[in-house]
Amino acid sequence: MTLFRSSTLSAALSSAVTLLIACGGGNDDGHSQEVVGSTALTLAAGGRAASIPIGIENVNDSPLKAANYRALLRFVPVSTLTIDRFYFGFKLRGASCWDANNAGYGAGDGGLLRGSLVQINPTTGLPANVIATETVNACTRHNEAKAEFNDATPVLAWVNTPATLQGGTMYALIVSNAHANPAAHFFSFNMSLADTALAGPHARNELSATATGALLSLDPREHVAWSEDHGSSWRYGSANGQYRSYMNDNDTAHPATRLPQYGFRLSNGSTLGGQPYYAYSTDCVGCTVAYANARYARTFTELGGFIASGSGVGILTIRNTSTGAQSSCTPSQGYGFRKCSLPTAVSVAVGQSHTVNATGAVEIMKMDYSQRLLFPQVGTASGEFRAYQPNPAPGTNARDVPSLWAGPLSPYFDN
């Protein structure tokens, strides 16, 4: 466990470092403009450009059943956004509004969901000024979300926190239960799970935008943290929830870390996924993922697949679907991120697409019905996330993403 203590919340942000983005302004998908070639910044070993696009195996809750509990989701917008809602993983099954008394994710009237959007002190990584706050009955918000999602059970809920967020800057959502009796009336903060040993910068209070080892196309500074003293101190890594979690539910050899799942509603009414995926401990065998419409020209020299069971990922193959160029390699088999070097590099130009296939088994990231309604552009050739299955595996949908990637740099993000 990593514990970081601060005596008080900072009264103001320290001055932020100005990042010069070679590619200029942003597109309406919340990302920088597409450019041919790579800037010098892209060649850095880490950062979001080197973040692999996968890495989760399951999802787990943190019931907010005590007044002193706080859950924190730290995030970094890719570009400057004006928002009126912040979405986050949420569940209250067991409360009066959903399967009352039959599950432990919620209880009573659901409690009072309080969400505060805050600035982050870039020197300490800790919460600073509050930007916006909403407090709402959790069952009320659950029912509002169901109504917006065609009566589907919501995976994410929201707080109304109007703000203009600067690209490349750390912020956080702090979630608590403001009910007078939280032990009897509560909801859960629900987040995706990664192996702590593989979670790299997300398992600590990382302050460098170019740190190595990021997952899920996240900025390395993004993470989930947990407090049991009203936010006076924060816990990271395997201790970043109300209870300890493990890969495959009970694999104590592989402790798990909760990772951010979130998104925004922009002031124009459209939605944008920040990290929209979660997972169900499901393997995908012989699967293919397509990465469509590259924003940046890249040359791929390595392939990878993620499996959290004893199954092997098998042979990995990349194919540029525009040119037909392809190459294969076979990583060592076993648990975790299995990576191999290609005998022949495969390049993609801006606007081109590629597929990665595994003959063995890999984890699969999920976009359930309510998620697909909430983030309709995710999994499309022009969306914020452009991965999809050309031929969905049985029991999945096209926008579920097999845990396969090509590297070393993302065709979608630059530092």
N, C-alpha and C positions, 0 to 999 in steps of 0.2 A: 504494500500500500504506500502511495505517495501522499503525504499530507502537507498542505501549504496553508500557513496561518497568517492572517492579517488582523491587526488590532481594530481597525476601522475601515469602512469603505472609503475609497479615495474620493475627495470632493470634486476632483476634476481630472480630466485626461491630461497626461503629459503630451507634449507636442508630438504629432505623428510624423513618421518618416514619409517623405513624398516619394512615391514610386513612379518612375517614368516608364510608361507603357509604349513600346515602339509602334504598336499597331493602332494607336489612336483610340477613338470612342467606342461605344458599345452598340450592338445590334438589339433588336427587340426581343431576342431570346435571352438577354441578360449576359451575353458573352462578348468578348472583344471582336473587332472586325476580322474577317478572314484575310489572311495574307499569304503570299507565296514565299516559301523559304523560312529560315529560322533566324531569330535575332540572337545576339550574343547571350542575352539573359536566358534564352531557352536552353543553352548548353550547360547551365548549372545542373549539378548532379541530382538535386532534389526539387522541392516545391511542388505546386499543383501540376506542373508540366510532367513530372516524373511519377505522379500518384497513379497507382494502378486502379482500374475502374471497378474492381470487385473486392471481396474480402469478408463478407458476412455469411453466417451459417444459420442464425435463428434470430428471434426477437424475445425480449424479456421486459418485465414490468418492474416498476418501483412504486408500490402503494404509498400515497401521501397520507398516512394515517396518524401523523403527529404534528403538532403546531410548529415544532422546531425543524422539521424536514424541509429541505430545499433541493430541487433538481435544477441544474444549470446546463444549458446547451449553448456552447460558444461557437460562433459561425463567422465566416468571412465572405461577404458578397464578392462575386467575380467582378462586377461593375457597379456603378452607382445606380441605385434603385429608389423610387418613391413608392412606399407600400402603405396599405391600410390594414392588412392582416398578416399574422405570422402563424403558420401551421406547424404542428409538432405531433409526435406519436402519443396516442392517448387511448385509454381503455378503462371502462368502469363496469364491466360485467359483474353482476352480483348486487349492484345498486337497484333501487326501485324501478328505474327506467329500462333496465335490461337484465332479464333472467334473475329477478330478485332473490337474494340469499343463496344462490346456487353456484357462486364463484367468488374468488377472493380478490378480484381486480378492483372492486368497488363495493360500497355499502351505503345503506340509508338513502338519503336524498342525493348522494353523489358528492356532497361537500361543496365548498366554494372554491372554484378554480380562480387563482390569482396568477396572472402572468405579467411580468415586468420586463420590458425591453430596456436593456442598459448598455451604456458604453463600457469599454474595457480599457483599463490603464495599460498602455502598451509596454510599460517597463516591468510591471508585476504580473500582468495577465489576469488581474482580479477585477471584479465589478466596480464601476465608478458611478457616474451620474445616471439616474433613471430618465429614460427618454419618454416612455409611455407605459401605462398600466391599465389593465382591465380586470375586474373581479365579476364573476358570473357563476350562477349555480351550474355545476358540472352536468347534471341531467338536462338542464335547459340547453346547454351547448351541444350535448350529445344528440338531443332531438332535433335541434336546428341543423346539425351536420347530416343526420339521416334524411331530413327533408330535402337538403340540397343534393344528396347523392342518390336520388330515386329510391329512398327507403332502404338503401344498403347500409349495413353496419359500417360505421366509419373507422378507418385505421388511424386517421389523423383528425384532430380538431384544431381550433384556432383561438387566438386572442386578437382583439381589435387594438392594434398598436400603430397608429399612423406615424410615419417617420420617413425621412430621406436618409438612406444608408450609403456611405461612401465605399466605392469599390476598393478592395484590398485592405480594409480596416476591420479589426476585431470588434464584434458585438456579442451580446449574450441575451438569451431569454432565461429568466429565473422563474420557476414554477413552484407554487406552494398551495397549501390548502388553508384558507382563511376561516373555515367553519369553527364555531365555538366548541364543537365536540368532534374533532377530526377522527378519533378512533372509531366512531360509529357512523360517520358520514364522510366517505372518501372516494377518490378516483386514483388511477395509476398513470404515471409517466412511462411511456412505452418506447423502447429504443432497440435498434438492431444490435446484434452481438458479433464480435470478432474475437479470435484467440488473442489473449493479452500479449503473448510472446510475439505475435505477428502484427500487433496494432501500432507499433512504432511510436511516432510522435503523438498519436491520439490517446495514448495511455499515460500522458504526463502533461504538465503545464508548459507546453512548447511555445516559445515566443519567436522563433525564426520562420519567416515565410519560405525559406529555401531549405528547411530541414528535409532529410531523406526519409523514405519509408512510409509515405502517406498512402492511404487506401481510399476506395470509393470515389476517386476523383476529387477528394477533399483537399483543401488547403491544410498543410501539416499543423497549423495552429488550432484547427477545429477539434472540439472534444465534448464529452459529457462529463460533468462533475456532480458530486453529491455532498450535502452538508447535513449534519444533525445538530448544529448549534446556531440556527437562524442565519447561516451564511457567514459566520465569523471565520470558519475554516472550511476547506474543500478537499474532498477525496477524489483521487484519480485512478485510472487503470482498473484493476479487478475490484476495487472498493468503491466504484462510482455508481452504486445503486443501493436500494434499501436492503438488499441481500446479495450474497455472492452468486454469480452465475458461472456456468461451465459449458463448454462445447458439448454438443450432443446431449444436452440436459444435465448429465451427471458424470461427465468424464473429468474427474478431479485432477487428472494429469494435465488438463488443458483449461485453466481458468480463463474466463471470458471478460471482455471489456465492452461496455455499452458505447455505441457510436451514434453520431447525430443522424436523425431522420427529420427533415424539415422542408419547408417551402414558404412561398410568399403569395399574397394577392397584391398585385400592383394597383396603383391609383387609377389606372385605366380599366380595371375590372378583370384583366387577364391574370392567370396564375403562372407561377414559375417554380419548378422543383429545384430546391437547393441540394438535397440528397433524398430522393423520393422512395428508395427501395427498402424492403425488409426481406426476411427469409423464414423458411419453415423447417429447417433440417432436411431438405429434400435434395436428393441427388438426381442428376440429369445424365443419362448414358448415351454416348454416341451423338452428342448435341453439337450444333453449330450456332454461333452468334455472328451477326453482321454489324459492322460499325460503318454507318453510312455518312457520306458527304463530309469528308475531312475539312476542318477549318484551317489546318496547317499541313504543309508538306512534311512528310516524315519518311525516314528509312528505318525499317524494322529489322533488327538483327537477333531478336530473341522472342520466344513465345512462353506463355505460362498458363497454368490451370490450377484451381484451388479445390482441394477435396479434404473434408474433415473426418473421413472414415478410412478404413484400411484399403479401400479400393484404389486402383491405380488410374491415373488420367489417360494412360495409353499414349498413342502417337498424336502429336499436335501438328496441324497444317494451317498455314495462312495462304489466302488467295486474294489477289487484287482483282475484284470483279469487273473492273473497267479494262484492264490490260490482259488479264488471264495469268499473269505471273504468279507462281506459287512456290512454296518451299515447306519442308517438314523437318521435324526433329523429335526426339524421344527423350523426355527428362527421366531422371531416376524416379522410381515409383514410390508411393507412400503418402503419409499425411502431410497436409500443409500446402504451401505455395510451391508447385513443382515447375521449374523453369529450365529451358534448354536453349542453346545457341543454334541459330539457323546456319546450315551449310552455305546457303545463298541468301543474301539480304533481299527483302521485298520492299519496294518504295510505293508510296501513295502521294499523288499530287492533291492540291486543294480541290475539293469537289468530288474526288474519287472515293470509292468504298472498298472495304475488305471484309473477308470472313475469317474466323478462326474456328476450327473443328477439333474435337477430341474423340478418339475411338473408345476411350474409357469413360470414367465417371467424374463429374465435377458438381460442385454445389450450384444451386440456381437461385438468383435473386428474384423476388416477387413484385409484381404490380397487380394487385387484386382490383376487383371491379370499382370499388370506391376510389382507389388511387388513380385508376385510369380516367375516371370522370373528373377528378380533381386536377390532374396534370395531363390534359389531353395531348400535349405536344411531346411528352416523353415517349421515346421509342419510335419517333418519326424522323425522316431525313432532314427536317428543318428545326427540330426541337432542341431544347437545352441539353438533353441526353439522347443520343442518336443510335443506341444499341437496340437490336431486336432479333428475334429468331425468324429466319426466312421460312422455315418449316417447323412450327412449334412441336416440341416433344409432347407425348401423351400426358394429359393432365395439367398442361401449362397453357398459357396464352402467348401470343406473339411478342408481347412486351415484357415477359419474364426473361431475364438475362442469364444465360449460362456463365459460370465464373471462369472465363477464358480471356486472355488479352495478348496483345503484341506490344513490344517495347524496343528501346527503353523509354521513349517519350510518347506522350499522348498526342493524337492528331487533333484534339479539341481544345487543349489548354496550353497557355504559355505563361511564363513567370513574369 
